[in-house]
């Protein structure tokens, strides 16, 4: 299995690897070591290896040049800025120690005249250090602005993009998104050494790694099967880099290598239809829902974290919860802006990076609104603890904005909230809103409309049992479990590699 992240934050990948191992497959899950050396551990019966990856090819040509006209004082992009910052830190440490030595000398009776001369020298050195710090700060700031403000959208950049699209067609990713080669450099040798029968390639960055491994194996007389697991519809992704090339380059690599997949799986029936049409697939992709797997906890169970205890709240305090990534398009602003209109109601955000960037701004905004004490920002818990953890709230919220990928699937948190039997408040994105209206398990509000969100929350809090009763519908929650998805996954594998894995009684095939 291949994934382009550090594994621990990706519950779908972890569940898939562990479940495949439980069905008798020998599983090696290869991910990216985000910092530091290679790492390895066991995930159930699967072996996880994180491979070091240095993002060398990801750097654009302009990042190696100085912007003389726009930022004449900027450091050259050769690492000298980091060296200067480190040198300042070392100098400051030295000055701090010298000041401490003078204090010790004063207590031990050193003549005042000698101390006065030494203190004058130290003050002069401190002044020189402060001047140098401002100079380094100025030059480093210019370097950072030179790097960040080049968006690759000027006429020359657009012409460059169009030229390579016309010249190389789907191969244009080699020019538009060359950072994909960094993944190849990090993963290819390990994949070849493992010599797998099947590669499960997660999402768009790894399908190329799998396809090239398949081609190399074929040259050696080996046949590797590929399952491509498309987690989202790439044309509908909000690009994390607004440079005009990120999405075009990744879509090109996906188109080039999708034909090498022997089977495709994805997260929803709607996305399956879209993928078949976009890539002219010979068959409809299999659907494996992002349902939770609480059964994947450690054998000893361990203590289950308590959401209310982490928030310091009594059992009768109304609590709304959001669990997932923290980004503008996730709509968390709506939850914060609504706090003054929901007196006594608390909101918990369970996010991967509680004190960074966007989420840090939400904390500040809650304080400005006089509701800082009712916003609780908490880190992720292990994926097998998510359902009981979230079940401590009164309402599960999904306030996402209208983006193509938000419209087409029931996302992971939808199933997690549902398994926790939480009433839901969701924005009017197509698939989730339609499901909630059909089941009666919650209320729908207009995305980015704070007043309508407040209406929906008040409605649910007024009669939560009415919405919880929807979960008593026979078969509803059973269909939304990971156990129900594993047969689909294993059937797909066994169709491609009939003599692999285990038979239905659990015996490992020889």
N, C-alpha and C positions, 0 to 999 in steps of 0.2 A: 504494500500500500504506500502511495506517495501523497504527501500533503505539503503545502507551501508555508506552513506555520510551525509553531513550537508545540503542537499537539495538545497541550494541557487545556487550552481555552476552547478546543473544538470538540464538543460533545458528540457530534455525529460521527466523526472519525474515530474517536475512542470507542464508542459503542460498536461500530462496525468491526474494528479490529478484534475486540474482545469476543464478540459473538462468533466471528469466523473461526477463531481459535477454539471456542467451545464446540463448534461443529466438526472439529478434527483437522482443520487446515493449519499448516505451519505458517504463521503470519509474522512478517517483518514490516513494521510500520516506520517508514523513513520520513522524518520531518526536518525542519531547519533549526539549527542551534542559533537562537537570536543573538546571543552574546557568549563569547568564550569558546572552549574546546568542545569536541564531540561528547555526547552523553548517551547513556543506555540504561533502560530499566524494563521491568516486566509489567505488562498491563493484562492482568489475568494470565492467559496462556500465550499472549502475543508479546513479541519483543519490540520495544520502541527504541529507535536510534535517531538521535538528532545530529545532523551533519553540519559542520561549520561551513558558512558561506560568506565570502567577502564580496560585497556589492561593487565590483570593479567596473563591469560593463554597463552598470546602471547609470554611471556618470555621463552626462552629455558633453560634447566637445567644448561648449562655451564654459563649462565648469573648470576647464583646465587653463583658461585664458583670463588675463586681467582686464577689467572694464575701465580702461584708462580714462575715457571721456566722461563717463557717468560717475565713477567713484575713483578719482585719482589717488586717494590716500588708502584705499583698501589693500590689505595684505594680499600677496599672491596666493593662489589656491594650491599651495604645496605643503600645507601642514604647519607653516611657521606661526600662524595665529594660535594654534593649540600650544606650541612650544613657548611662545611669549606669555600666555596665560599661566602655564605651569611654572615658568621662571618667576613670575610675580608672586605666585603662591609660595614658592620656596624662599624668596627674598623676605616676604612678610613673616614667614615662620622664623627666619634667622633674626629679624628685628625684634620679634616678640621675646625670643630667648634672651637677647642682649638686654632688653628692658628688665626682664626678670633678674638677670645677673646684677644689674645696677641696684635694684631694690634690695637684693641680698647683701650687696657690698655696703649699702647705706646702713642696714641693720647691724652689720659687723664692725662698724666704726671707721670706714674708709674716710680720709680727710675730705671735707666738703669741697675744697677747691678742685681736687682731682675728680670728684663726682660731677661737679658743675661742667667741667670741660667735656667729660664723657657724655653727659646728657645733651649738651649742645650738638655734639657730633651725631647723637642718635636722632635729635629733632630734625637735623638737616637731612639725614638719611630717610626719615619718615616723609619729609616733604618731597624728596626726590622720588620716593616710591609712589606717592599719591599722583604726582605729575605723570610718571610713567604709566600708572594704571589708567588714567584718563586717556592717554595717547593710545594705549593698546585697545581700550574700549571703543574709541572712535574708529580705529582702523578695522577692528574685528566687526563692528557694526556695519561698516561699509561693505565688507566682504560678504556678510550674511545677506544684506539687501541685494547685492549684485547677484547672488545665487538664487534668491527667492523671487525676485521680480521679473526674471526672464521667463515668460509664459509660453514661448514658442508659438506665438500667435501673430507675429508681425508678417507683412507680405512675403519676406524672404522665407520665413519658417513655413508658412502655408504652401509656398511654391515647392519647397523641399519635400514636404509631406506628399503633395499631389504627384510630384515627379516619381518618387519611389513606389507609390501605390500603382501608378500606371506601368512602371518598368517591371516590378517584381510581383504584382498582383497580391496573392495571399502571402507570398514570401517577404512582403514589405516589412513585416515585424522585425526583421533582422536590422533594419535601419531605424524604424520608428520606436521600437521597444527592445533595444539590444540587451537590456538588463535581464531578459529571459535566459540569456546564455549563462548568467551567473548560477542559475538553478541547475542547468545542464552540467556545468563544471563541478558543482557540489555533489550531485546525485549520481551521475552516469556510471562512474567506476564502481560504486557500491552495488548498484542495480546489476551490472554485468557480473560482478563477483558472486552475488546471490543466485544468479541464473534461475529466475523464477519460472513457474509454469503459467502464472497469471499475475498481471499487474492491475491493481485497482487504483486508478488515477483520479484524485479528487480535484475537481474544479479545473479552471482553464490554464493555470500555470504549469500543471504537471502532465497534461495530455501530450505535450511535445516530448517530454522526457520519456514517457512510456512508449510513444511511437518510435522514437529513434532507437530505444533499446530493443524493440521488436524487430526493427530492420537489421540491426547488428546481429541479433540472435539468428535471424533467418539466413544471414550470410554464413553462419556457423553450422547450419543444418538443424537449428532448434526452432520450435514454434511456440511463441509466447502469446497468450490470449490477453486482451485488454478489456477491462470494464471501465468505462468513463462515467464517473459520478458527477453530474453537473448540478451544483448546488444552487445556481441562479442563472438567470438569462442575461448574458453579458451585455447585449445592447441596452438593457434596462438598468444597468448598474450606474449609480452616481459615481463618476470617476474620482478617485482619491487624489489624482494629480490633474489640475486644470491646465494641461499643457497642449491639448489638441491632439496628442499622439498616443497617450496611454491606452485609451479605449480602442482606437483604431488598430494599434499594434497587437493588443491582446485578442481582439476579434479576428485578426488575420491569422494568428497562430492557431486559434481554435478551429478556424475553417480549414487550414492546411492539414491538421492532424486528426480531426474528428473522423475522417474516413478509415483510419487505422483501428478504431475501436471495434471490437467484436460484439460488444453489447453496451448499451447505455442505460443508466439509471438516473433518477432525479427525485425531486421532493414533492411533486404535486402532479395531478392529471393535466392541469392546464399547462404547466411548464413542459410536460412530456409532449403535448401536441405542438407547442411552439418550437421545441428543439427538433422534432421530426420534420417540420416544415422548413426551418432555417437551414438545416444541414442535409436535407433530403435523405433522411435515415430510412433504411429498408423496413424497419419495424418500430412500433411505438415503444419508447423507453419504459422500463419497469419503474414503478413508483414505490419508493421506500420513504415513508413519512418520518419526519424528525421527532418521533415520539420519545418520551423519556424512558430511561431504563433504571429505575431505583434498585432493581435486583443486582446491579453491578457494583454494589458497595463491597468493602473489604469483608473477609470472612468473619472477623470478630465484631462486625457492626460498627463499633466506635460510637462516641456521643454524637447525636444529631444536633447541629446548631439550631438556635431558637431565634427567629426573626424578631419577635416582640422583645425578647430579653436584650438583643443587640440594640434595639431602639430605645430600651428603657421604658416600655409602655405596659400599662395594665391590660387585662384581657378585654375590658369593655371600651377601650379607646379606639375609635374608628381609624383604620389603617389601610391606605392604598399602597400597592406595590407595583413597581416596574422592574423587570429583570432583563438585562441585555446590554448591548453596546450603547455607549454614550456619544451621540452625534446629533447634529442639528436636525437631520431628516428623521430622527427617531421621535421627534415631537415632545421631548421632555420639558421644553419651555412652557408648553401648555399646562402641564401638571404644576409647575412652580407658579405661574401667573395666576392659577386658580386658587391658590392657598388662602388669600384674604377673603374669598367668597365662600370658603368652606371652613368656618370657625370650628375649632375643636378637632378637625380631621388632620391626621398626620399622613405624610407621604414618604415612602422608602424607595430609594433607587439602588438596586443591586447591580453594580457595573464593574467592568474589569479594572479600570483605573480611577478610583474614587476622587483623587485630588489633582487631576490633570485637566488642562485646557478647558474644553467646553463644560465639563461637569463642575469644575472649579468656579466658572462663571455663574452657573446655576445656584451654587451655594451663596455667592455674593448677592445675586438677585433676590433670593429668599430673605436674606438679611435686610436688604433695602425695603422689602415689602413688609417688614416686621414679623415675618413668619419663619425666621431662621431656626427656631427651636422646634418647628414642626416638619422640617425636612431632614431626613436621615439618609446619608450616603454610605453605602456598605460595599465591601468587596464580594467577588464571586465566592461561592462554596463549591465543593466537589460535585460533579454532575449527578451522582447518585443521591445526594442530599437535597437537590434543588426542590423537588416536589414537596417533601415535608417542611422544608424551610419556608417556601412561599405560602404554604397552606396556613401559616400563622397570620396572614393578612385577612382583611375582610373583602377586598376587591382586587382583581388583577387588571392592570391597565396596559393597553397597547395603543399609544397615541400617534402612530407613525404617519408620515406625510404621504401624499400621492406621488409615488415613483413606480415605474413599470413593475419592478420586482416585488414591490409591496402589495401589488394588486393580485398576484397570481398564485399565492400559496398560503397555507396555514403554517405559520412560522413556529419555531421551537417553543417559544414562550407560551404560545396559544395552547399547546398540548400540556405543558408543565402546569399552567394555571388550571386547566381542565382536570388533570389528574389530581390536583389539590382541591378540587370541587369548589373553586373560587368563582363567584359571579364575575363577569367580565364587563369592562368598559373599553370599547375599541373604536378607532376612527373608521370612517366610511370607505376604507379600501375594499375593493370588490369582493374577494373570496372570503375574507374573515368576517366582513359585515354581513354577507349573505348567509354564512354558516351560523352566526350568532342569532340572526333574525329567525332562521329556520328552527334552531334548537330551543330558543328562549333562554339561553344561559347568560344573557347580559343585555346591555344597551349599546346602541351605536350613536356616535356624535360626528359632526362635521369636522374633518381634519383641520387643525390650526384655528379652531373656533373655541376660544376659552369659555365663553358663556354657555355654549351648547355642551361642552365637556362638563361644566358645573351641573347643568340640568341632568345629564346622564348619571353622574356620580350620586347626586341627591336621590334620584329615582331608585338606584340599586340599594343604597344605604337605608332607604325607607322600608324595604321589604326584601332583604337578602335571601330569605328562604324560598321565596317565589322563584328566584333564578337558580338556586342550588338544586331545586327539585328537578330541573332539566337533566341532571346527571343520573337520575334514576331510570331514564329511558333504557330499556333492555338493549344491550350490545353497543351502546354509544361509547363508553369509556374503554371497553374491551378492544374495539377497533383502533383506538388511539394509544396503544401500548407498543413498546419496542418488540415484545415477544411476537406480536402479530406481524412485524416487519421482517423478522429474521428468516422466516421460511422463503420469502420473496428473494432475499439476498442470497441465501444458500442455493436455491433453485437456479438462480442465474449463474453462480459459480459452477455448479455441477453440470449445467448444460454445456458450458465451455470446456470444462476439464472433468469428464465423467468419472475418472478413476481417482479423483482427489477428495479431500474432506472425509466426512463420516457418513454412514448410512443412517436411516431414520431411527435406528435403535440406539444411536450414539456410539457405535463401534467405529474406530478409525480405520479408513480403508488402507490396505497395504499398497 
